[in-house]
């Protein structure tokens, strides 16, 4: 991947630095967001836990669109992974256009099957890691206002599992707890930093089509059972979520903060 050293700025008329951190970028929603944000005027710091092949493919596609890309691998529950991302940001620039907290994973275990460690790990990856990223990068988000006229923005990706606690025959307490806590975390952050120009919002996807190599294809009957729950009668596309994220990171969304925005085809109606 291309690399940069020192502080990085774009110059010239109508050219702004666009520097983003995107976690969970190796496939699905994170990959779609990365591609949406990739331009010749953007620098992307992309993360995945272990999908190196997927992230390499995403990075190459982003570079083909003109973006500069830096890749990070590791469990976000490990503080060293967070510090490595921060070090890359610090070596590149003094500002950050957007932080996209997308990392997460489903845990399809009910109370009889879930152990304390499984519950804790979901919390660490989804909530604790997002907290650490927020606290580590806030100075860069604030500094962006001095350079572009607007502070940086935060978008977190939650899940309908924070709002729908019985999914077919499944109960998913680990995901429900972690994603609900993430939503509260981002709302609290939005409340504190709104007066300083940082916006922070939460996207709540419904059933979105998967393309991760770890995803096990569902049977036709299982897919039909899911579609029967969705008024729109189809799965969402990662690009649709990426479009919403792109809007929330844009100048047009400057007066939107602390919001939960559902994109689920009417699933929760």
N, C-alpha and C positions, 0 to 999 in steps of 0.2 A: 504494500500500500504506500501511497505517497506520504511523505512526512514533512513537517514544518518545524522550525525552531524559532525561538524568540517570539516577539509579539506580532500578531498578524492583523493587518487592516486592509480594507479595500479603499481605493481612492477614486476620485472622479465623480462627475455628475450622476445623480440618481443611482449610485452604487452604495449599498449598505452591506456591512458584514453580516452574514447569517451563519451562526455557529450553534450547533445543536448536539445535545446528548440524547441518545435514544437507547433505552434498555430493551432487552427482549427483541432484538432486531433481526434475528436469524431467519424468521419465517412469519407468515401470517400478517397480523395487524402491524407489528413492528417493522417488518420488511416493507410493507406498503407505505407506511409513514416515511420511512427512509427514502424510498424512491420518489415520493411526493415532494420531499424537501430538497432533493438533490438538484442543484443547478451549478453553473460555473462560478457562482458567487457564494457557494456554501461550503462549510467545513462540517463534516459529520463525525461524531465520536460514537461509534456503534458498539453495542455489547450483546453478547449471548453467553449463556452458561457453558454449553458444550456443543452446540450445533455449528461447528467450525466450517463445515462444507457449505451449509446454508448461508452463513454470514459472509463467507468469501464470495459466494455468488451474488449476494445483495451488494456487497462493496464494489464488485466489478461493474455491476449495472449502474450504480451511483456514479462511479468514476467515468463511465461512458457518457454520462449526462453532464460531466464537467466538474463534479464535486471532488473535493479532497476528503479522503476517508481515513480514519484511524480505528482500528478494531481492538476490542478487549474481550477476553474470555475469562469466565470464572463465576463462582457462586456469589451472588450479591449478599448472602448471609455472612460472607467472609469480609471483614473490614479491609483486607488487603486489596480486594477487587475494587472497592470504592476509592481507596487511596490511589490506585493506579489510574483510574479514570480522572480523578482530580489532578494528578500530576500531569497527565497529557493536556488537560485544559489549561493548567497553569503555564506550561511550556509554550502553548500556542498563543495565548491572548489574555487580556484582562477583562473580557466581557463574554456574556453568553446570551444568545438570542432566545433559546428555549430549552427546557428540560422536559423530556417526555418519559414518564415512568410507566413502562408497559410490561415489565417483567412479571411473570406469574405462571401458575400451572394449576390445573384442576386436580383436586383430591377427591375421588369418588368413593369416600369411605364414610359410613354413618357412625353414630356414637358407639355402636357395638364393635366396630372395626378400627376406629381411629384411636391412636395412642397419643400421649402427651407430647412426645417428640414430633409426631407428624403435625399436630396443631401448632407447635412452636415454630417448626420450620416454615410453614406457610406464613406465619406472622413475620418471621425474620426476613424472608425474601420479599414479601409484598409491602409490609408496613415499615419495619425497622430500616430496611435498605432505602426506601423512599425518604424516610426521615433523615437518614445520614446524607443522602444526595442533596436534599433540600438545604440542610444546614451547611454543607460544604460548599455549595455553589451559589448561595444567595448573594455574596459580595459581587460575583460576576454578573448575576442577573440585574443587580442594582446599577452596576457600572455601565451597562448597556445604554442607560438613559443619557449618560454624558456623551455617548458616541453617536447614537442614532436618534435621540430625542424621545425614545420610549424605553422603559425598562423591559427586561426579558419576561418571558411567560412560561408558565408551568401547565402541562396537561398530563393528567394521570388517567390510565385506562383501568376501569373497574370491571364489574361483571354483573349481569342480571342475578347472579347467585347471591348478591348482597341484598336482594329484594324479593326473591322467590325461593322459599325455603323447602318446598317439596317439588322436585323435578321428576315427573313421571313417578317412578317408585323409589327414587333416590333422595336421600337426605345428605347434605354436604356441609357440615358445620365448619370444617377448616377453611374452606373457600369463603363461606358466608361471613365468618368472623373477620378474616383478613381483609377482604374487599370492603366490608362495611367500615372497618377501622381506617382503611386507606381513604375512603371518602371523607370521614370526619377529620382526618389529618389534613387533607388538602383544603377543606373548608376553613379550618382553623388558620392555616397558613395564609389563605386568601384574605381573611379578616385582618390579620396583622399587617400585611404588606400592601393592601389596596391603596393606602394613602401615599405610598412611595412608588406607585405605578406598576408594581408587579401584578399581573393577573394569574389566577390559578383555578383551573376548572377540571371537572371529571367527566370523561366519556364512559357511558355504561352500555356496552354492546350486548346484544342478545346472542342468538345462535349465528355465528359467523363461520363461513366455509374455511376449513383447515387445509394447510398445505405443508405442515411440519412432517419431517421424516419419522418422528416419534408417534404420529397420529395413526391410530388403527382405524381403517375404513369401517363404517357402520353398514349393517345389512340394510337392504331396501326397506324392510319393515320398520327398522329403527328410525331410518330417515323419515319415513312417512309419519311415524308417531310424533316426531319432532315437528314436522310441517303442520300437523293437525293442531298444534298448540299456537301457531303463529298466524294471526289474522292476515298477514300479507302472503301467506302460503309459500314462502321461499326462505332460503338461508340468506343472510347478509353477506356481502363481499368485503374483503379486507380494504379494497380501494374506497368503499363508501365510508368506512371509519376513518381512513386516512384523509379523505376530503374534509370531514368534520374537524379533524385535528388541525389540518392546514388552515382552516378558517379561524379557529380559536387562537392560532399563533400569529394571525395576520393583524394588520392595523385596523381592520373592520370590526374586530372583536374587542377593542380596547375598553369598552364599557361593560363587558361581561366578565364576571369573576365570582368564584364561590358556587358555581352552578353544577348540578348533575344533569347531563344531557343524555337521554336514552336514545339509542339507535338500535331498534329491535323489531321493526316490522309490526309493532303493536303487541308484542308478547305479553307485556304487563298490563294490558287493558283488562 
